[in-house]
Each structure stands twice: as structure tokens, then as C-alpha cells.
Amino acid sequence: MPQGKLEVLLVGAKGLENTEFLAKMDPYVVLICRTQEQKSSVASGQGTEPDWNESFVFTVSDGVSELNLKIMDSDCGTEDDFVGEATIPLEPVFMEGSLPPTPYNVVKDQEYRGEIRIGLTFTPEGDQSSTQQEESYGGWNASSY
């Protein structure tokens, strides 16, 4: 399995199941890549069609094959509600290098509960092409001595 850096662009979701009775829900996403866990901001009052447009970076090592997303509804005073989850296989992004924002099914109790849009970029470890470009603009390498 490849090693490197996985950048996740959390775009938004639509068609989510509303867990609130009278109000709009306040969804957020917990992103889990093996033992690493990150949390998005709360899309306050955005209900079943939230937009985040946030980026997250994970370090990928051997054995990582998927990214898990848990969509939650932030509740004041009570425990946050579980809205649904999505499992994203990482093999395609390891092969392609990057995938544009793509909708993935959100499921809860094995039932479809909407979709979440995620963009992925994978940079293999040891791929220093971007830093080599920056260094080629001058400095002691370009001097005539």
C-alpha cells in the first residue's frame, strides 16, 4: 500500500435525513483515516443540505484502504445525533493521484440517507516535485561560483 499525504476536500452534503423535530439540524462531519480523526466545523442551521468547503490532511501509511465519514447533528445540552456515515475506498485516488468532488452515499442502518461530496488528492511519500520547483528559482544553486 502507498504511503504519503491524503488531502480531503469536504464540499457538502444533500438529502440528509433531518434528525431535528422542529428546527433545522446543525451537521458536522468526523473524518477518520485509520487512527487519525479530524472534525469539520458545524454547519449551523444549514439542515439537510450543508456546505462546508473545508480541507483536511491525513498521513497515509501501509494498510490504509478507506476513509470513514460520520455525519453528526450538533445538539446543545444533549448528545449529538448520528445522521449517517460514508465509507470511501482510497484505491482509486492512490491510482489516479486526485479525484474531483464526487458524491458518496450516506447510509444509516444499511439504508440510503443522502449523499456527501468529497474531493481527494494523494501525494506519495518521496514525491518532491513541488519543492524541487520552488528551489529552482535561484539561491546558491543558481549562482555562477
C-alpha atoms as an extended CHARMM CRD file, in Angstrom:
* protein
*
       145  EXT
         1         1  MET       CA              0.0000000000        0.0000000000        0.0000000000  PROA      1               0.0000000000
         2         2  PRO       CA              1.2200000000        3.5190000000       -0.7410000000  PROA      2               0.0000000000
         3         3  GLN       CA              2.4600000000        5.9770000000        1.8410000000  PROA      3               0.0000000000
         4         4  GLY       CA              2.0790000000        9.7230000000        1.6560000000  PROA      4               0.0000000000
         5         5  LYS       CA             -0.3170000000       12.5880000000        2.2340000000  PROA      5               0.0000000000
         6         6  LEU       CA             -4.0700000000       12.4280000000        1.6200000000  PROA      6               0.0000000000
         7         7  GLU       CA             -5.8600000000       15.7560000000        1.2350000000  PROA      7               0.0000000000
         8         8  VAL       CA             -9.6240000000       15.5750000000        1.6790000000  PROA      8               0.0000000000
         9         9  LEU       CA            -11.8880000000       18.3670000000        0.4330000000  PROA      9               0.0000000000
        10        10  LEU       CA            -15.2130000000       18.2080000000        2.2670000000  PROA      10              0.0000000000
        11        11  VAL       CA            -17.5670000000       20.0620000000       -0.0810000000  PROA      11              0.0000000000
        12        12  GLY       CA            -21.0720000000       19.4860000000        1.2560000000  PROA      12              0.0000000000
        13        13  ALA       CA            -23.9970000000       17.1080000000        1.5250000000  PROA      13              0.0000000000
        14        14  LYS       CA            -27.5880000000       16.9230000000        0.3470000000  PROA      14              0.0000000000
        15        15  GLY       CA            -30.6760000000       14.8950000000        1.0260000000  PROA      15              0.0000000000
        16        16  LEU       CA            -29.6190000000       14.1050000000        4.5830000000  PROA      16              0.0000000000
        17        17  GLU       CA            -32.2160000000       12.7950000000        6.9880000000  PROA      17              0.0000000000
        18        18  ASN       CA            -33.3250000000       15.5510000000        9.3730000000  PROA      18              0.0000000000
        19        19  THR       CA            -32.8080000000       14.4340000000       12.9620000000  PROA      19              0.0000000000
        20        20  GLU       CA            -34.4630000000       17.5460000000       14.4190000000  PROA      20              0.0000000000
        21        21  PHE       CA            -38.1790000000       17.6750000000       15.1460000000  PROA      21              0.0000000000
        22        22  LEU       CA            -38.9100000000       21.4020000000       14.8400000000  PROA      22              0.0000000000
        23        23  ALA       CA            -35.6070000000       23.0880000000       13.9960000000  PROA      23              0.0000000000
        24        24  LYS       CA            -33.0250000000       22.6940000000       11.2460000000  PROA      24              0.0000000000
        25        25  MET       CA            -30.1700000000       20.4420000000       12.2160000000  PROA      25              0.0000000000
        26        26  ASP       CA            -26.5740000000       21.6500000000       12.6290000000  PROA      26              0.0000000000
        27        27  PRO       CA            -24.4980000000       18.9960000000       10.8450000000  PROA      27              0.0000000000
        28        28  TYR       CA            -20.7750000000       18.3650000000       11.0970000000  PROA      28              0.0000000000
        29        29  VAL       CA            -18.5290000000       15.5650000000        9.8820000000  PROA      29              0.0000000000
        30        30  VAL       CA            -15.9950000000       13.4150000000       11.7180000000  PROA      30              0.0000000000
        31        31  LEU       CA            -13.3560000000       12.2040000000        9.2420000000  PROA      31              0.0000000000
        32        32  ILE       CA            -11.4930000000        9.0410000000       10.2460000000  PROA      32              0.0000000000
        33        33  CYS       CA             -8.4720000000        7.5980000000        8.4550000000  PROA      33              0.0000000000
        34        34  ARG       CA             -7.3800000000        4.5610000000       10.4710000000  PROA      34              0.0000000000
        35        35  THR       CA             -6.3030000000        6.0580000000       13.8400000000  PROA      35              0.0000000000
        36        36  GLN       CA             -6.3810000000        9.7130000000       12.7460000000  PROA      36              0.0000000000
        37        37  GLU       CA             -9.5750000000       11.6430000000       13.3910000000  PROA      37              0.0000000000
        38        38  GLN       CA            -10.4990000000       15.1950000000       12.3890000000  PROA      38              0.0000000000
        39        39  LYS       CA            -13.7160000000       17.1550000000       12.7190000000  PROA      39              0.0000000000
        40        40  SER       CA            -15.2960000000       19.7400000000       10.4300000000  PROA      40              0.0000000000
        41        41  SER       CA            -16.9000000000       22.9220000000       11.6120000000  PROA      41              0.0000000000
        42        42  VAL       CA            -20.6080000000       22.8220000000       12.4440000000  PROA      42              0.0000000000
        43        43  ALA       CA            -22.7830000000       23.9690000000        9.5150000000  PROA      43              0.0000000000
        44        44  SER       CA            -25.0670000000       25.8660000000       11.8620000000  PROA      44              0.0000000000
        45        45  GLY       CA            -28.7160000000       25.8760000000       10.7870000000  PROA      45              0.0000000000
        46        46  GLN       CA            -27.9380000000       24.5010000000        7.3150000000  PROA      46              0.0000000000
        47        47  GLY       CA            -30.1840000000       21.4870000000        7.8430000000  PROA      47              0.0000000000
        48        48  THR       CA            -30.2110000000       18.6490000000        5.3210000000  PROA      48              0.0000000000
        49        49  GLU       CA            -28.1090000000       20.4210000000        2.6260000000  PROA      49              0.0000000000
        50        50  PRO       CA            -24.9770000000       21.7290000000        4.3810000000  PROA      50              0.0000000000
        51        51  ASP       CA            -21.9220000000       23.2450000000        2.7000000000  PROA      51              0.0000000000
        52        52  TRP       CA            -18.5080000000       23.1110000000        4.3570000000  PROA      52              0.0000000000
        53        53  ASN       CA            -15.7890000000       23.6010000000        1.6940000000  PROA      53              0.0000000000
        54        54  GLU       CA            -13.0730000000       22.6060000000        4.1750000000  PROA      54              0.0000000000
        55        55  SER       CA             -9.8050000000       20.7560000000        3.6020000000  PROA      55              0.0000000000
        56        56  PHE       CA             -8.2000000000       18.1420000000        5.8390000000  PROA      56              0.0000000000
        57        57  VAL       CA             -4.8230000000       16.4120000000        5.5300000000  PROA      57              0.0000000000
        58        58  PHE       CA             -4.0830000000       12.8730000000        6.6920000000  PROA      58              0.0000000000
        59        59  THR       CA             -0.8050000000       10.9690000000        6.7260000000  PROA      59              0.0000000000
        60        60  VAL       CA             -1.3060000000        7.6650000000        4.9330000000  PROA      60              0.0000000000
        61        61  SER       CA              0.7910000000        4.6410000000        5.8350000000  PROA      61              0.0000000000
        62        62  ASP       CA              0.7040000000        0.9540000000        4.9290000000  PROA      62              0.0000000000
        63        63  GLY       CA             -2.6350000000       -0.7550000000        5.3380000000  PROA      63              0.0000000000
        64        64  VAL       CA             -4.8930000000        2.2910000000        4.9320000000  PROA      64              0.0000000000
        65        65  SER       CA             -7.5680000000        1.4080000000        2.3710000000  PROA      65              0.0000000000
        66        66  GLU       CA            -10.5240000000        3.6390000000        3.2120000000  PROA      66              0.0000000000
        67        67  LEU       CA            -11.6780000000        6.9190000000        4.6770000000  PROA      67              0.0000000000
        68        68  ASN       CA            -14.6880000000        6.8730000000        7.0050000000  PROA      68              0.0000000000
        69        69  LEU       CA            -17.0060000000        9.8410000000        7.4120000000  PROA      69              0.0000000000
        70        70  LYS       CA            -19.5450000000       10.1310000000       10.2100000000  PROA      70              0.0000000000
        71        71  ILE       CA            -22.1680000000       12.8200000000        9.7770000000  PROA      71              0.0000000000
        72        72  MET       CA            -23.4520000000       14.1270000000       13.0820000000  PROA      72              0.0000000000
        73        73  ASP       CA            -26.0050000000       16.7220000000       14.2060000000  PROA      73              0.0000000000
        74        74  SER       CA            -24.6950000000       19.0730000000       16.8790000000  PROA      74              0.0000000000
        75        75  ASP       CA            -27.1850000000       19.4050000000       19.7320000000  PROA      75              0.0000000000
        76        76  CYS       CA            -26.8640000000       21.8050000000       22.6560000000  PROA      76              0.0000000000
        77        77  GLY       CA            -27.4580000000       20.2000000000       26.0120000000  PROA      77              0.0000000000
        78        78  THR       CA            -27.9440000000       16.6750000000       24.6840000000  PROA      78              0.0000000000
        79        79  GLU       CA            -25.7590000000       14.1130000000       22.9450000000  PROA      79              0.0000000000
        80        80  ASP       CA            -25.1430000000       14.8060000000       19.2510000000  PROA      80              0.0000000000
        81        81  ASP       CA            -27.3130000000       12.7470000000       16.8870000000  PROA      81              0.0000000000
        82        82  PHE       CA            -25.8260000000       10.2790000000       14.4140000000  PROA      82              0.0000000000
        83        83  VAL       CA            -27.1210000000       11.2020000000       10.9260000000  PROA      83              0.0000000000
        84        84  GLY       CA            -25.2860000000        8.6130000000        8.8350000000  PROA      84              0.0000000000
        85        85  GLU       CA            -21.9100000000        7.5480000000        7.5260000000  PROA      85              0.0000000000
        86        86  ALA       CA            -19.9830000000        7.0550000000        4.3010000000  PROA      86              0.0000000000
        87        87  THR       CA            -17.0130000000        4.8110000000        3.5880000000  PROA      87              0.0000000000
        88        88  ILE       CA            -14.7520000000        5.9540000000        0.7680000000  PROA      88              0.0000000000
        89        89  PRO       CA            -12.3360000000        3.4570000000       -0.7910000000  PROA      89              0.0000000000
        90        90  LEU       CA             -8.9190000000        5.0480000000       -1.2990000000  PROA      90              0.0000000000
        91        91  GLU       CA             -7.6050000000        2.7120000000       -4.0280000000  PROA      91              0.0000000000
        92        92  PRO       CA             -8.9080000000        4.9620000000       -6.8690000000  PROA      92              0.0000000000
        93        93  VAL       CA             -7.1310000000        8.0700000000       -5.5190000000  PROA      93              0.0000000000
        94        94  PHE       CA             -3.9160000000        6.0580000000       -4.9570000000  PROA      94              0.0000000000
        95        95  MET       CA             -4.0650000000        5.0910000000       -8.6590000000  PROA      95              0.0000000000
        96        96  GLU       CA             -5.1630000000        8.4580000000      -10.1120000000  PROA      96              0.0000000000
        97        97  GLY       CA             -3.4710000000       10.9280000000       -7.7430000000  PROA      97              0.0000000000
        98        98  SER       CA             -6.5780000000       13.0770000000       -7.4230000000  PROA      98              0.0000000000
        99        99  LEU       CA            -10.3360000000       12.7450000000       -7.7450000000  PROA      99              0.0000000000
       100       100  PRO       CA            -12.6820000000       15.7100000000       -8.2660000000  PROA      100             0.0000000000
       101       101  PRO       CA            -15.5140000000       16.2370000000       -5.7700000000  PROA      101             0.0000000000
       102       102  THR       CA            -17.6630000000       13.1210000000       -6.0730000000  PROA      102             0.0000000000
       103       103  PRO       CA            -20.9360000000       12.2080000000       -4.3340000000  PROA      103             0.0000000000
       104       104  TYR       CA            -20.8150000000        9.2140000000       -1.9840000000  PROA      104             0.0000000000
       105       105  ASN       CA            -23.8400000000        7.5610000000       -0.4030000000  PROA      105             0.0000000000
       106       106  VAL       CA            -24.5890000000        8.2810000000        3.2370000000  PROA      106             0.0000000000
       107       107  VAL       CA            -26.0650000000        5.2590000000        4.9960000000  PROA      107             0.0000000000
       108       108  LYS       CA            -27.5730000000        4.5530000000        8.4000000000  PROA      108             0.0000000000
       109       109  ASP       CA            -28.8130000000        1.1180000000        9.4170000000  PROA      109             0.0000000000
       110       110  GLN       CA            -27.9390000000       -0.0680000000        5.8770000000  PROA      110             0.0000000000
       111       111  GLU       CA            -30.3840000000        2.4290000000        4.3390000000  PROA      111             0.0000000000
       112       112  TYR       CA            -29.6220000000        5.3420000000        1.9980000000  PROA      112             0.0000000000
       113       113  ARG       CA            -29.7640000000        8.6600000000        3.8990000000  PROA      113             0.0000000000
       114       114  GLY       CA            -28.4690000000       11.1870000000        1.3510000000  PROA      114             0.0000000000
       115       115  GLU       CA            -25.0730000000       11.9240000000       -0.1780000000  PROA      115             0.0000000000
       116       116  ILE       CA            -21.8680000000       13.7200000000        0.7130000000  PROA      116             0.0000000000
       117       117  ARG       CA            -19.4480000000       15.2970000000       -1.7960000000  PROA      117             0.0000000000
       118       118  ILE       CA            -15.7470000000       14.7110000000       -1.2530000000  PROA      118             0.0000000000
       119       119  GLY       CA            -12.6830000000       15.5710000000       -3.3560000000  PROA      119             0.0000000000
       120       120  LEU       CA             -9.4450000000       13.6380000000       -2.7870000000  PROA      120             0.0000000000
       121       121  THR       CA             -5.7750000000       14.2680000000       -3.6110000000  PROA      121             0.0000000000
       122       122  PHE       CA             -2.9580000000       11.8530000000       -2.7960000000  PROA      122             0.0000000000
       123       123  THR       CA              0.7200000000       12.8310000000       -2.7820000000  PROA      123             0.0000000000
       124       124  PRO       CA              3.0170000000        9.7920000000       -2.4670000000  PROA      124             0.0000000000
       125       125  GLU       CA              5.8450000000        9.9620000000        0.0600000000  PROA      125             0.0000000000
       126       126  GLY       CA              9.1150000000       10.8480000000       -1.6380000000  PROA      126             0.0000000000
       127       127  ASP       CA              7.3720000000       12.7770000000       -4.4150000000  PROA      127             0.0000000000
       128       128  GLN       CA              9.2320000000       16.0580000000       -4.0330000000  PROA      128             0.0000000000
       129       129  SER       CA              8.2850000000       17.5940000000       -7.3770000000  PROA      129             0.0000000000
       130       130  SER       CA              6.6450000000       20.6380000000       -5.8200000000  PROA      130             0.0000000000
       131       131  THR       CA              9.5860000000       21.5060000000       -3.5430000000  PROA      131             0.0000000000
       132       132  GLN       CA             12.1200000000       20.9730000000       -6.3320000000  PROA      132             0.0000000000
       133       133  GLN       CA             10.2540000000       23.5310000000       -8.4400000000  PROA      133             0.0000000000
       134       134  GLU       CA             10.4240000000       26.1410000000       -5.6820000000  PROA      134             0.0000000000
       135       135  GLU       CA             14.1680000000       25.6040000000       -5.1750000000  PROA      135             0.0000000000
       136       136  SER       CA             14.9390000000       26.0650000000       -8.8890000000  PROA      136             0.0000000000
       137       137  TYR       CA             14.1460000000       29.7990000000       -8.8090000000  PROA      137             0.0000000000
       138       138  GLY       CA             17.5320000000       30.9090000000       -7.5100000000  PROA      138             0.0000000000
       139       139  GLY       CA             19.5770000000       30.7050000000       -4.3760000000  PROA      139             0.0000000000
       140       140  TRP       CA             23.0530000000       29.1900000000       -4.2230000000  PROA      140             0.0000000000
       141       141  ASN       CA             22.1590000000       26.5310000000       -6.8550000000  PROA      141             0.0000000000
       142       142  ALA       CA             21.8050000000       29.2550000000       -9.4900000000  PROA      142             0.0000000000
       143       143  SER       CA             24.9150000000       31.1980000000       -8.5660000000  PROA      143             0.0000000000
       144       144  SER       CA             27.8140000000       31.2940000000      -11.0420000000  PROA      144             0.0000000000
       145       145  TYR       CA             30.5380000000       30.4020000000       -8.4980000000  PROA      145             0.0000000000
